[in-house]
Amino acid sequence: MTFSIATYIKRCFALSVTCFALMMASQASAITTKQLDEIAQRIEPVGVVCIEGQVCGAEQTKAITVADNKTSTPSVKAEAEAEAAYSGRAPQNIYNRYCIACHASGAAGAPRLGNAKEWQPHIAKGMDTMLKNVIHGIGAMPPKGICSDCTDEELKHTIQYMINQSQ
């Protein structure tokens, strides 16, 4: 079977147009980080179900004073003020998007969310050390845990979220 140059050029052109169309179609469906955050915010739970006799809601959240490694329950007013001052993305959304792969499974030695024993040595080092390690990366964890657009404040709140979930 022989091909003429004209047939060859037509087939190359058709292939180029097809590749270009596929590339454009894939770009059209790309979702930005901002759009994903907006979607996550819209589908966040609006409440919780509490069973009488069990710890629930604000009582369930404990803050860690990592400087002296003591657990304390903050006053509702102090907690509300801290939340009002924070203007970043929801720590749970950041965890679910960037941290869950390693911190849910314990991959590469990452402390698992919900495992107080694994988190204790990290908590003992203090928040400043944990934040520095997250920002610069440590062990198998890359800098900022692959959340390159996270601010230091967002990372700090995400660390605190993971600690709170691991008490």
C-alpha positions in Angstrom: 0.0 0.0 0.0 1.5 3.3 -1.0 0.5 6.8 0.2 0.8 10.0 -1.6 2.3 13.0 0.1 -1.1 14.7 0.0 -2.7 11.8 1.9 0.1 11.8 4.4 -0.3 15.6 5.0 -4.1 15.2 5.4 -3.7 12.4 7.9 -1.1 14.4 9.9 -3.3 17.4 9.9 -6.3 15.3 11.0 -4.2 13.8 13.8 -3.0 17.3 14.9 -6.5 18.7 15.0 -7.7 15.7 17.0 -4.9 16.1 19.5 -5.6 19.8 19.8 -9.3 19.2 20.4 -8.6 16.6 23.1 -6.2 18.9 24.8 -8.7 21.8 24.8 -11.4 19.5 26.1 -9.3 18.4 29.0 -8.4 22.1 29.8 -12.0 23.1 29.8 -12.9 20.6 32.5 -10.0 21.5 34.8 -11.1 22.8 38.2 -9.1 25.4 40.1 -8.1 25.1 43.8 -10.4 28.0 44.5 -13.4 26.3 42.8 -12.6 23.1 44.8 -12.5 25.0 48.0 -15.8 26.7 47.2 -17.4 23.3 46.5 -16.1 21.8 49.7 -17.4 24.8 51.6 -20.9 24.4 50.1 -21.1 20.7 51.0 -19.7 20.9 54.5 -22.0 19.6 57.2 -24.2 22.2 58.8 -24.6 20.4 62.1 -23.9 17.3 64.1 -26.0 14.6 65.7 -25.4 14.3 69.4 -26.4 11.4 71.6 -27.3 12.2 75.2 -24.5 11.3 77.6 -21.7 11.5 75.0 -19.3 14.4 74.4 -20.4 16.5 71.4 -19.8 19.7 69.5 -17.7 22.4 71.1 -17.0 20.2 74.1 -15.4 17.6 71.8 -12.8 20.0 70.5 -9.7 20.3 72.8 -6.8 22.6 72.3 -3.3 21.5 73.0 -0.9 23.9 74.7 2.1 22.5 73.0 4.6 24.8 74.6 4.3 23.0 77.9 2.6 19.8 76.5 -0.5 20.1 78.6 -4.0 19.6 77.4 -6.5 22.3 78.2 -10.1 23.0 77.2 -10.4 26.6 76.0 -13.2 28.8 77.0 -15.9 29.2 74.4 -15.2 32.9 74.2 -11.5 32.4 73.5 -12.2 29.7 70.9 -14.7 32.0 69.1 -12.2 34.8 69.1 -9.5 32.6 67.6 -11.9 31.3 64.9 -13.0 34.9 64.1 -9.4 36.0 63.7 -8.6 33.1 61.3 -9.5 33.9 57.7 -7.9 31.0 55.9 -9.3 27.9 54.3 -11.0 25.3 56.6 -8.3 23.0 58.1 -10.5 20.0 57.5 -10.6 20.8 53.8 -6.8 21.2 53.6 -6.4 17.9 55.4 -8.8 16.1 53.1 -7.2 17.4 50.0 -3.4 17.4 50.8 -2.7 15.4 54.0 -5.1 12.5 54.0 -3.1 10.2 51.7 -0.3 9.8 54.3 -1.9 10.7 57.6 -4.9 8.3 57.1 -2.7 5.3 56.3 0.5 6.2 58.2 2.5 6.0 54.9 6.2 6.7 55.3 5.8 6.9 59.1 3.3 9.8 59.1 1.4 10.0 62.4 -2.2 8.7 61.7 -5.1 11.0 62.3 -6.9 9.8 65.4 -3.9 8.0 66.9 -2.8 9.9 70.0 0.2 7.6 70.7 1.7 8.3 67.3 1.1 12.1 67.6 2.5 12.4 71.2 6.2 12.6 70.2 5.4 15.3 67.7 3.2 17.3 70.1 6.1 17.1 72.7 8.3 19.0 70.3 6.0 22.0 70.2 3.9 23.7 67.6 6.8 25.9 66.3 8.9 22.8 65.5 6.0 21.0 63.9 5.1 24.0 61.8 8.8 24.4 60.8 8.9 20.7 59.8 5.8 21.0 57.7 6.9 24.2 56.0 10.3 22.8 55.1 9.5 19.1 54.8 10.8 16.3 57.0 11.5 12.7 56.2 9.4 11.6 53.3 7.0 14.6 53.6 7.7 17.3 51.0 7.7 21.0 51.9 4.2 22.1 52.9 3.1 18.5 52.5 2.4 19.3 48.8 0.1 22.2 49.6 2.3 24.7 47.9 -0.4 27.5 48.0 -1.1 27.0 51.8 -0.1 29.9 54.0 1.8 29.3 57.2 -1.3 30.2 59.2 -3.4 27.6 57.2 -0.7 25.0 57.9 -0.7 25.8 61.6 -4.5 25.5 61.8 -4.4 22.2 59.9 -1.7 20.8 62.3 -4.0 21.9 65.2 -7.0 20.2 63.5 -5.0 16.9 63.2 -3.9 17.2 66.8 -7.4 17.8 68.0 -8.7 14.8 66.0 -6.0 12.7 67.6 -6.7 13.2 71.3 
